[in-house]
């Protein structure tokens, strides 16, 4: 069942992203001021949204573990955090390359960029701190609390471009700042990245479950 | 249609994005392989111990 879900989500993500690449490169026109480079947007915004959705899933996993004391929720949480960090790194890297071209600098300590960078640091901290606890229940409990508190940064990242007008471009999604065809291409890529994130999370979740089986077998081997 | 202006930065951006995703996929596959090897090694060890204890 899980294998099937991985193949279906991964396959769908591949098809949507490949079809949309043709659309982005061959159909959509260049942007008047930026030329070709504006297309980075299609690989900058979708990973950011995917990362945020996955951090939300991690928070749900944390609440689930604290409520039901079932380690599956902890596995879901760590899987979502790891893939969320990868997606957020893609967002920061693509943004930096776009910024070098458009602003002449690789990095700016702007409200959006800084809050997103802090978000990555917080979740990397989550991943780094986990192995420090050898007791599985203690590890899962602390991780659950961390995943809930860490999510507090996500609304700050999302609203930062509305609250503070600094270097990062303002919101274009809900203000209708994008031409219809471009908005549709962005929507398809967002769906593609969300499915890719789901597939990677399911793969990571499976390996977390194997890891737990190994830990219980090791305990059994010690007891024998 | 695409023009040459700022094209190299577009290529750099897309290459970097996919490089990060593909590198993570390789990491996942390697990790999965290692964990499965460890799991089968432990299974073999436990079944050997069970046999010898009978």
Interface residues (C-beta under 8 A of the other chain):
Chain A: X25 X26 X29 X30 X34 X35 X36 X37 X39 X40 X43 X44 X47 X83 X86 X89 X90 X93 X94 X97 X98 X100 X101 X196 X200 X203 X204 X206 X207 X210 X211 X213 X214 X217 X218 X220 X221 X224
Chain B: X1 X2 X3 X4 X5 X6 X7 X9 X10 X12 X13 X14 X16 X17 X20 X21 X24 X25 X28 X31 X32 X35 X36 X38 X39 X42 X43 X45 X46 X49 X50 X53
